Amino acid sequence: MASNSLTSSRTSGSSWTAKQNKLFEKALAKYDKDTPDRWHNIAKAVGGKSVEEVKLHYEILVRDLKDIESGRYPYPYPTN
């Protein structure tokens, strides 16, 4: 996942395991923005997270992606 897990944990007030992050990614792919009760379904798929925690985790992911795309964070490897 592109999100910095340390930043995500510190900002959201909860920690996310690698397994929860993978479940989160799969749930995002399954439940798109037009899915009724999207956040409830994603929280249920992840397990152990509230709807609010899932929404915040998503907002952090979107912010991190925007920062990466804008060049604020260098890629961890050469991109030639």
N, CA, C and O atoms as CSV, one atom per row, in Angstrom:
chain,resi,resn,atom,element,x,y,z
A,1,MET,N,N,0.847,-1.170,0.000
A,1,MET,CA,C,0.000,0.000,0.000
A,1,MET,C,C,0.889,1.228,0.000
A,1,MET,O,O,1.934,1.220,0.650
A,2,ALA,N,N,0.517,2.272,-0.698
A,2,ALA,CA,C,1.348,3.447,-0.841
A,2,ALA,C,C,1.375,4.294,0.414
A,2,ALA,O,O,2.310,5.072,0.607
A,3,SER,N,N,0.398,4.168,1.253
A,3,SER,CA,C,0.323,4.965,2.463
A,3,SER,C,C,1.428,4.598,3.427
A,3,SER,O,O,1.723,3.420,3.627
A,4,ASN,N,N,2.039,5.607,4.026
A,4,ASN,CA,C,3.055,5.379,5.041
A,4,ASN,C,C,2.368,4.895,6.297
A,4,ASN,O,O,1.601,5.638,6.909
A,5,SER,N,N,2.631,3.658,6.693
A,5,SER,CA,C,1.907,3.073,7.824
A,5,SER,C,C,2.190,3.802,9.121
A,5,SER,O,O,1.306,3.891,9.973
A,6,LEU,N,N,3.402,4.329,9.300
A,6,LEU,CA,C,3.704,5.080,10.511
A,6,LEU,C,C,2.861,6.347,10.560
A,6,LEU,O,O,2.282,6.669,11.597
A,7,THR,N,N,2.790,7.065,9.444
A,7,THR,CA,C,1.966,8.264,9.387
A,7,THR,C,C,0.504,7.916,9.609
A,7,THR,O,O,-0.190,8.602,10.359
A,8,SER,N,N,0.037,6.869,8.971
A,8,SER,CA,C,-1.355,6.460,9.112
A,8,SER,C,C,-1.685,6.130,10.549
A,8,SER,O,O,-2.720,6.554,11.065
A,9,SER,N,N,-0.819,5.382,11.197
A,9,SER,CA,C,-1.068,4.990,12.577
A,9,SER,C,C,-1.077,6.202,13.486
A,9,SER,O,O,-1.948,6.333,14.345
A,10,ARG,N,N,-0.121,7.079,13.303
A,10,ARG,CA,C,0.004,8.237,14.171
A,10,ARG,C,C,-1.177,9.183,13.966
A,10,ARG,O,O,-1.709,9.722,14.936
A,11,THR,N,N,-1.587,9.391,12.729
A,11,THR,CA,C,-2.648,10.337,12.426
A,11,THR,C,C,-4.029,9.796,12.772
A,11,THR,O,O,-4.876,10.528,13.284
A,12,SER,N,N,-4.254,8.530,12.497
A,12,SER,CA,C,-5.589,7.977,12.707
A,12,SER,C,C,-5.835,7.572,14.147
A,12,SER,O,O,-6.981,7.343,14.533
A,13,GLY,N,N,-4.779,7.479,14.956
A,13,GLY,CA,C,-4.944,7.080,16.340
A,13,GLY,C,C,-5.073,5.585,16.518
A,13,GLY,O,O,-5.279,5.118,17.638
A,14,SER,N,N,-4.959,4.820,15.447
A,14,SER,CA,C,-5.014,3.365,15.552
A,14,SER,C,C,-3.969,2.775,14.627
A,14,SER,O,O,-3.593,3.384,13.626
A,15,SER,N,N,-3.508,1.595,14.968
A,15,SER,CA,C,-2.524,0.954,14.106
A,15,SER,C,C,-3.222,-0.052,13.196
A,15,SER,O,O,-4.260,-0.616,13.543
A,16,TRP,N,N,-2.639,-0.256,12.051
A,16,TRP,CA,C,-3.169,-1.181,11.052
A,16,TRP,C,C,-2.103,-2.223,10.774
A,16,TRP,O,O,-0.956,-1.881,10.489
A,17,THR,N,N,-2.471,-3.479,10.854
A,17,THR,CA,C,-1.544,-4.556,10.534
A,17,THR,C,C,-1.435,-4.690,9.023
A,17,THR,O,O,-2.259,-4.159,8.278
A,18,ALA,N,N,-0.413,-5.404,8.583
A,18,ALA,CA,C,-0.265,-5.663,7.149
A,18,ALA,C,C,-1.486,-6.419,6.624
A,18,ALA,O,O,-1.953,-6.160,5.515
A,19,LYS,N,N,-1.995,-7.347,7.420
A,19,LYS,CA,C,-3.178,-8.111,7.007
A,19,LYS,C,C,-4.392,-7.192,6.864
A,19,LYS,O,O,-5.145,-7.309,5.897
A,20,GLN,N,N,-4.588,-6.276,7.820
A,20,GLN,CA,C,-5.716,-5.343,7.736
A,20,GLN,C,C,-5.576,-4.436,6.521
A,20,GLN,O,O,-6.565,-4.148,5.846
A,21,ASN,N,N,-4.353,-3.983,6.234
A,21,ASN,CA,C,-4.135,-3.149,5.057
A,21,ASN,C,C,-4.476,-3.910,3.779
A,21,ASN,O,O,-5.087,-3.348,2.870
A,22,LYS,N,N,-4.090,-5.173,3.702
A,22,LYS,CA,C,-4.395,-5.985,2.521
A,22,LYS,C,C,-5.906,-6.184,2.384
A,22,LYS,O,O,-6.451,-6.084,1.285
A,23,LEU,N,N,-6.581,-6.465,3.502
A,23,LEU,CA,C,-8.041,-6.612,3.480
A,23,LEU,C,C,-8.710,-5.298,3.075
A,23,LEU,O,O,-9.701,-5.302,2.345
A,24,PHE,N,N,-8.168,-4.180,3.549
A,24,PHE,CA,C,-8.665,-2.851,3.199
A,24,PHE,C,C,-8.547,-2.631,1.687
A,24,PHE,O,O,-9.498,-2.182,1.047
A,25,GLU,N,N,-7.385,-2.946,1.123
A,25,GLU,CA,C,-7.176,-2.776,-0.314
A,25,GLU,C,C,-8.152,-3.631,-1.125
A,25,GLU,O,O,-8.735,-3.161,-2.102
A,26,LYS,N,N,-8.322,-4.878,-0.715
A,26,LYS,CA,C,-9.248,-5.769,-1.427
A,26,LYS,C,C,-10.686,-5.267,-1.318
A,26,LYS,O,O,-11.444,-5.324,-2.286
A,27,ALA,N,N,-11.057,-4.778,-0.140
A,27,ALA,CA,C,-12.415,-4.266,0.057
A,27,ALA,C,C,-12.645,-3.003,-0.769
A,27,ALA,O,O,-13.737,-2.807,-1.302
A,28,LEU,N,N,-11.631,-2.142,-0.880
A,28,LEU,CA,C,-11.767,-0.950,-1.724
A,28,LEU,C,C,-12.027,-1.340,-3.173
A,28,LEU,O,O,-12.820,-0.698,-3.861
A,29,ALA,N,N,-11.364,-2.385,-3.631
A,29,ALA,CA,C,-11.569,-2.847,-5.005
A,29,ALA,C,C,-12.960,-3.451,-5.184
A,29,ALA,O,O,-13.574,-3.312,-6.242
A,30,LYS,N,N,-13.442,-4.108,-4.163
A,30,LYS,CA,C,-14.748,-4.769,-4.244
A,30,LYS,C,C,-15.903,-3.782,-4.102
A,30,LYS,O,O,-16.888,-3.870,-4.836
A,31,TYR,N,N,-15.789,-2.844,-3.165
A,31,TYR,CA,C,-16.870,-1.899,-2.875
A,31,TYR,C,C,-16.478,-0.523,-3.400
A,31,TYR,O,O,-15.797,0.233,-2.707
A,32,ASP,N,N,-16.901,-0.194,-4.616
A,32,ASP,CA,C,-16.543,1.096,-5.195
A,32,ASP,C,C,-17.402,2.216,-4.620
A,32,ASP,O,O,-18.257,1.986,-3.764
A,33,LYS,N,N,-17.161,3.429,-5.104
A,33,LYS,CA,C,-17.825,4.605,-4.524
A,33,LYS,C,C,-19.340,4.597,-4.680
A,33,LYS,O,O,-20.035,5.325,-3.971
A,34,ASP,N,N,-19.863,3.786,-5.593
A,34,ASP,CA,C,-21.311,3.726,-5.801
A,34,ASP,C,C,-21.997,2.621,-5.002
A,34,ASP,O,O,-23.215,2.462,-5.079
A,35,THR,N,N,-21.227,1.864,-4.243
A,35,THR,CA,C,-21.791,0.770,-3.451
A,35,THR,C,C,-22.534,1.322,-2.242
A,35,THR,O,O,-21.967,2.100,-1.475
A,36,PRO,N,N,-23.797,0.932,-2.058
A,36,PRO,CA,C,-24.509,1.352,-0.842
A,36,PRO,C,C,-23.781,0.816,0.397
A,36,PRO,O,O,-23.277,-0.307,0.392
A,37,ASP,N,N,-23.734,1.614,1.432
A,37,ASP,CA,C,-23.069,1.228,2.685
A,37,ASP,C,C,-21.614,0.829,2.469
A,37,ASP,O,O,-21.104,-0.082,3.119
A,38,ARG,N,N,-20.957,1.523,1.548
A,38,ARG,CA,C,-19.566,1.199,1.209
A,38,ARG,C,C,-18.678,1.107,2.436
A,38,ARG,O,O,-17.983,0.107,2.616
A,39,TRP,N,N,-18.686,2.122,3.280
A,39,TRP,CA,C,-17.747,2.174,4.409
A,39,TRP,C,C,-18.077,1.125,5.459
A,39,TRP,O,O,-17.177,0.572,6.091
A,40,HIS,N,N,-19.340,0.853,5.644
A,40,HIS,CA,C,-19.739,-0.211,6.567
A,40,HIS,C,C,-19.232,-1.562,6.055
A,40,HIS,O,O,-18.707,-2.368,6.824
A,41,ASN,N,N,-19.392,-1.800,4.757
A,41,ASN,CA,C,-18.927,-3.051,4.159
A,41,ASN,C,C,-17.411,-3.193,4.259
A,41,ASN,O,O,-16.903,-4.279,4.539
A,42,ILE,N,N,-16.698,-2.106,4.032
A,42,ILE,CA,C,-15.236,-2.154,4.110
A,42,ILE,C,C,-14.795,-2.397,5.548
A,42,ILE,O,O,-13.899,-3.206,5.792
A,43,ALA,N,N,-15.413,-1.706,6.501
A,43,ALA,CA,C,-15.066,-1.913,7.912
A,43,ALA,C,C,-15.318,-3.361,8.318
A,43,ALA,O,O,-14.521,-3.958,9.041
A,44,LYS,N,N,-16.412,-3.913,7.857
A,44,LYS,CA,C,-16.741,-5.309,8.168
A,44,LYS,C,C,-15.713,-6.257,7.548
A,44,LYS,O,O,-15.311,-7.236,8.177
A,45,ALA,N,N,-15.290,-5.968,6.322
A,45,ALA,CA,C,-14.309,-6.817,5.638
A,45,ALA,C,C,-12.944,-6.767,6.324
A,45,ALA,O,O,-12.248,-7.779,6.406
A,46,VAL,N,N,-12.566,-5.590,6.814
A,46,VAL,CA,C,-11.273,-5.434,7.486
A,46,VAL,C,C,-11.305,-6.097,8.858
A,46,VAL,O,O,-10.379,-6.814,9.236
A,47,GLY,N,N,-12.373,-5.851,9.592
A,47,GLY,CA,C,-12.500,-6.408,10.938
A,47,GLY,C,C,-11.716,-5.597,11.961
A,47,GLY,O,O,-10.572,-5.212,11.718
A,48,GLY,N,N,-12.330,-5.344,13.091
A,48,GLY,CA,C,-11.650,-4.633,14.169
A,48,GLY,C,C,-11.503,-3.140,13.968
A,48,GLY,O,O,-10.811,-2.481,14.744
A,49,LYS,N,N,-12.134,-2.593,12.948
A,49,LYS,CA,C,-12.068,-1.158,12.665
A,49,LYS,C,C,-13.479,-0.610,12.518
A,49,LYS,O,O,-14.372,-1.269,11.985
A,50,SER,N,N,-13.658,0.616,13.006
A,50,SER,CA,C,-14.958,1.275,12.870
A,50,SER,C,C,-15.071,1.909,11.485
A,50,SER,O,O,-14.083,2.031,10.762
A,51,VAL,N,N,-16.274,2.302,11.136
A,51,VAL,CA,C,-16.499,3.005,9.876
A,51,VAL,C,C,-15.659,4.282,9.848
A,51,VAL,O,O,-15.076,4.618,8.818
A,52,GLU,N,N,-15.597,4.986,10.966
A,52,GLU,CA,C,-14.824,6.231,11.035
A,52,GLU,C,C,-13.336,5.970,10.811
A,52,GLU,O,O,-12.674,6.730,10.103
A,53,GLU,N,N,-12.806,4.901,11.408
A,53,GLU,CA,C,-11.390,4.567,11.220
A,53,GLU,C,C,-11.095,4.215,9.768
A,53,GLU,O,O,-10.049,4.587,9.236
A,54,VAL,N,N,-12.003,3.507,9.134
A,54,VAL,CA,C,-11.826,3.119,7.736
A,54,VAL,C,C,-11.858,4.354,6.841
A,54,VAL,O,O,-11.036,4.481,5.934
A,55,LYS,N,N,-12.793,5.258,7.085
A,55,LYS,CA,C,-12.867,6.489,6.289
A,55,LYS,C,C,-11.594,7.313,6.451
A,55,LYS,O,O,-11.056,7.821,5.467
A,56,LEU,N,N,-11.111,7.448,7.676
A,56,LEU,CA,C,-9.894,8.217,7.925
A,56,LEU,C,C,-8.698,7.559,7.245
A,56,LEU,O,O,-7.855,8.247,6.668
A,57,HIS,N,N,-8.621,6.248,7.308
A,57,HIS,CA,C,-7.525,5.521,6.659
A,57,HIS,C,C,-7.551,5.783,5.152
A,57,HIS,O,O,-6.501,5.958,4.534
A,58,TYR,N,N,-8.738,5.809,4.567
A,58,TYR,CA,C,-8.889,6.093,3.143
A,58,TYR,C,C,-8.452,7.531,2.825
A,58,TYR,O,O,-7.750,7.765,1.841
A,59,GLU,N,N,-8.867,8.481,3.652
A,59,GLU,CA,C,-8.482,9.879,3.438
A,59,GLU,C,C,-6.968,10.042,3.498
A,59,GLU,O,O,-6.392,10.793,2.711
A,60,ILE,N,N,-6.326,9.346,4.422
A,60,ILE,CA,C,-4.867,9.394,4.532
A,60,ILE,C,C,-4.229,8.792,3.282
A,60,ILE,O,O,-3.253,9.331,2.760
A,61,LEU,N,N,-4.771,7.689,2.807
A,61,LEU,CA,C,-4.268,7.052,1.588
A,61,LEU,C,C,-4.368,8.005,0.401
A,61,LEU,O,O,-3.409,8.157,-0.356
A,62,VAL,N,N,-5.509,8.639,0.238
A,62,VAL,CA,C,-5.704,9.582,-0.870
A,62,VAL,C,C,-4.718,10.743,-0.763
A,62,VAL,O,O,-4.124,11.150,-1.762
A,63,ARG,N,N,-4.546,11.272,0.441
A,63,ARG,CA,C,-3.595,12.378,0.639
A,63,ARG,C,C,-2.172,11.933,0.306
A,63,ARG,O,O,-1.436,12.657,-0.365
A,64,ASP,N,N,-1.784,10.747,0.771
A,64,ASP,CA,C,-0.446,10.236,0.479
A,64,ASP,C,C,-0.235,10.066,-1.024
A,64,ASP,O,O,0.826,10.410,-1.545
A,65,LEU,N,N,-1.232,9.540,-1.716
A,65,LEU,CA,C,-1.117,9.363,-3.168
A,65,LEU,C,C,-0.967,10.702,-3.882
A,65,LEU,O,O,-0.168,10.827,-4.810
A,66,LYS,N,N,-1.728,11.694,-3.456
A,66,LYS,CA,C,-1.613,13.029,-4.057
A,66,LYS,C,C,-0.222,13.603,-3.820
A,66,LYS,O,O,0.364,14.207,-4.719
A,67,ASP,N,N,0.309,13.417,-2.610
A,67,ASP,CA,C,1.652,13.906,-2.298
A,67,ASP,C,C,2.706,13.210,-3.155
A,67,ASP,O,O,3.632,13.857,-3.644
A,68,ILE,N,N,2.573,11.908,-3.338
A,68,ILE,CA,C,3.515,11.156,-4.168
A,68,ILE,C,C,3.429,11.628,-5.612
A,68,ILE,O,O,4.455,11.873,-6.247
A,69,GLU,N,N,2.216,11.758,-6.136
A,69,GLU,CA,C,2.030,12.178,-7.524
A,69,GLU,C,C,2.509,13.600,-7.768
A,69,GLU,O,O,2.931,13.924,-8.878
A,70,SER,N,N,2.454,14.452,-6.756
A,70,SER,CA,C,2.896,15.834,-6.909
A,70,SER,C,C,4.409,15.974,-6.785
A,70,SER,O,O,4.954,17.052,-7.021
A,71,GLY,N,N,5.091,14.887,-6.416
A,71,GLY,CA,C,6.542,14.931,-6.283
A,71,GLY,C,C,7.028,15.298,-4.895
A,71,GLY,O,O,8.230,15.468,-4.692
A,72,ARG,N,N,6.131,15.422,-3.941
A,72,ARG,CA,C,6.541,15.767,-2.577
A,72,ARG,C,C,7.383,14.678,-1.928
A,72,ARG,O,O,8.256,14.962,-1.108
A,73,TYR,N,N,7.114,13.426,-2.301
A,73,TYR,CA,C,7.872,12.304,-1.755
A,73,TYR,C,C,8.585,11.616,-2.899
A,73,TYR,O,O,7.954,11.243,-3.888
A,74,PRO,N,N,9.897,11.443,-2.778
A,74,PRO,CA,C,10.616,10.751,-3.854
A,74,PRO,C,C,10.278,9.263,-3.856
A,74,PRO,O,O,9.962,8.677,-2.821
A,75,TYR,N,N,10.352,8.679,-5.027
A,75,TYR,CA,C,10.169,7.234,-5.121
A,75,TYR,C,C,11.340,6.565,-4.413
A,75,TYR,O,O,12.441,7.116,-4.401
A,76,PRO,N,N,11.132,5.407,-3.832
A,76,PRO,CA,C,12.216,4.739,-3.106
A,76,PRO,C,C,13.232,4.069,-4.029
A,76,PRO,O,O,14.164,3.421,-3.554
A,77,TYR,N,N,13.061,4.219,-5.331
A,77,TYR,CA,C,13.964,3.589,-6.286
A,77,TYR,C,C,14.025,4.461,-7.539
A,77,TYR,O,O,13.109,5.244,-7.791
A,78,PRO,N,N,15.099,4.332,-8.329
A,78,PRO,CA,C,15.188,5.102,-9.578
A,78,PRO,C,C,14.061,4.726,-10.534
A,78,PRO,O,O,13.661,3.564,-10.604
A,79,THR,N,N,13.553,5.709,-11.268
A,79,THR,CA,C,12.419,5.473,-12.169
A,79,THR,C,C,12.790,5.673,-13.638
A,79,THR,O,O,11.965,6.156,-14.414
A,80,ASN,N,N,14.029,5.307,-14.044
A,80,ASN,CA,C,14.413,5.508,-15.436
A,80,ASN,C,C,13.891,4.427,-16.296
A,80,ASN,O,O,14.120,4.436,-17.505
